[in-house]
């Protein structure tokens, strides 16, 4: 369970960092890429959170 929680926290942190880079990027392609990454990492974190809740 602690392992899941650690992965969840890391994914949330990584998603937040991607969102920050997205917000600071001046290049449109970089903004779009980091937006996709942030959303994907959030989705993965949500799946882990559901798995934790189900246990």
Backbone bond lengths (Angstrom), bond angles and torsions (degrees), N, CA, C in turn:
res aa  C-N    CA-C-N  psi(-1)  N-CA   C-N-CA  omega(-1)  CA-C   N-CA-C  phi
1 X - - - 1.449 - - 1.537 111.06 -
2 X 1.321 116.47 -40.84 1.465 119.57 178.94 1.521 110.85 -63.40
3 X 1.335 115.01 -33.15 1.459 119.97 179.09 1.528 110.24 -63.94
4 X 1.328 116.65 -44.15 1.466 120.97 177.08 1.523 110.64 -60.48
5 X 1.319 115.77 -44.66 1.463 120.22 -177.91 1.527 110.71 -63.05
6 X 1.322 116.54 -40.27 1.471 120.11 179.06 1.524 110.59 -63.94
7 X 1.325 116.99 -42.27 1.466 120.56 178.35 1.532 110.53 -65.69
8 X 1.308 116.02 -39.44 1.467 120.34 178.84 1.531 110.34 -60.88
9 X 1.310 116.66 -47.69 1.465 120.44 -179.91 1.522 111.41 -62.55
10 X 1.335 116.84 -40.96 1.467 120.03 179.07 1.526 111.19 -64.34
11 X 1.322 117.02 -43.38 1.470 119.83 179.34 1.524 111.17 -62.96
12 X 1.328 116.64 -42.57 1.479 119.83 178.32 1.530 110.69 -62.05
13 X 1.324 116.63 -41.80 1.468 120.79 179.17 1.526 110.22 -64.81
14 X 1.321 116.43 -45.53 1.464 120.28 179.72 1.526 111.19 -63.05
15 X 1.329 117.36 -39.62 1.465 120.94 178.17 1.528 110.42 -62.88
16 X 1.325 116.32 -41.20 1.469 120.34 179.21 1.528 110.86 -65.22
17 X 1.334 116.88 -39.47 1.462 119.97 178.14 1.523 111.25 -65.82
18 X 1.330 116.84 -40.25 1.475 119.88 177.10 1.526 110.69 -63.31
19 X 1.316 116.56 -39.78 1.462 120.04 178.62 1.529 110.72 -64.84
20 X 1.323 116.58 -37.82 1.464 120.03 177.80 1.523 111.07 -65.00
21 X 1.334 116.05 -45.81 1.465 119.92 178.30 1.531 109.51 -61.20
22 X 1.326 116.25 -42.74 1.473 120.71 177.91 1.531 110.64 -56.40
23 X 1.321 115.68 -45.14 1.463 119.76 -177.26 1.528 112.68 -68.98
24 X 1.322 116.58 -26.99 1.464 120.26 -178.20 1.529 113.25 -93.60
25 X 1.315 116.84 -15.47 1.468 120.46 -176.27 1.528 110.87 -68.06
26 X 1.308 115.16 139.94 1.463 120.07 177.60 1.521 111.26 -97.85
27 X 1.307 116.51 -20.73 1.456 121.78 179.89 1.532 109.91 -85.63
28 X 1.312 117.07 128.76 1.463 122.02 -177.35 1.535 111.89 -60.16
29 X 1.312 117.37 -41.82 1.466 120.77 -179.21 1.531 110.65 -63.26
30 X 1.327 117.48 -40.56 1.467 120.89 177.71 1.520 110.74 -65.96
31 X 1.334 116.97 -41.58 1.468 120.10 178.27 1.519 110.67 -58.56
32 X 1.318 115.87 -45.52 1.460 120.22 -179.14 1.527 111.59 -65.56
33 X 1.325 116.91 -42.80 1.460 120.40 -179.56 1.529 110.98 -63.79
34 X 1.327 117.54 -46.53 1.457 120.17 -178.86 1.527 111.51 -71.05
35 X 1.311 117.75 -26.52 1.461 120.46 173.80 1.533 109.79 -66.79
36 X 1.330 116.37 -45.25 1.475 120.54 177.37 1.521 110.87 -61.75
37 X 1.330 116.74 -42.76 1.462 120.32 179.23 1.531 111.31 -62.90
38 X 1.310 116.99 -44.96 1.464 120.66 179.90 1.528 110.77 -61.13
39 X 1.318 116.80 -44.32 1.467 120.22 179.62 1.523 111.13 -65.22
40 X 1.322 116.69 -41.44 1.471 120.30 -179.87 1.528 110.82 -64.20
41 X 1.320 116.73 -44.82 1.461 120.11 179.24 1.532 111.15 -63.95
42 X 1.331 116.96 -37.27 1.469 120.38 175.60 1.528 110.83 -62.42
43 X 1.315 116.78 -41.30 1.465 120.37 178.77 1.523 110.91 -64.07
44 X 1.319 116.99 -43.13 1.462 120.26 177.71 1.529 110.88 -62.06
45 X 1.315 116.36 -42.38 1.464 120.46 178.48 1.523 110.58 -63.21
46 X 1.324 117.54 -39.64 1.463 120.99 177.49 1.524 111.05 -62.21
47 X 1.330 117.19 -39.52 1.462 120.72 178.69 1.524 111.09 -64.99
48 X 1.315 116.91 -40.61 1.463 119.89 177.91 1.522 110.19 -66.52
49 X 1.320 116.52 -40.76 1.472 119.88 178.11 1.527 110.67 -60.46
50 X 1.328 117.30 -40.87 1.468 120.31 177.30 1.523 110.84 -64.59
51 X 1.328 117.28 -39.47 1.471 121.19 179.14 1.538 110.21 -64.30
52 X 1.317 116.46 -40.17 1.460 120.17 178.29 1.533 110.01 -63.93
53 X 1.315 115.36 -43.97 1.459 120.46 -178.96 1.530 111.40 -64.69
54 X 1.324 117.37 -34.04 1.460 121.94 -177.31 1.524 112.23 -73.21
55 X 1.313 117.74 -20.23 1.465 120.05 -177.41 1.488 113.10 -80.90
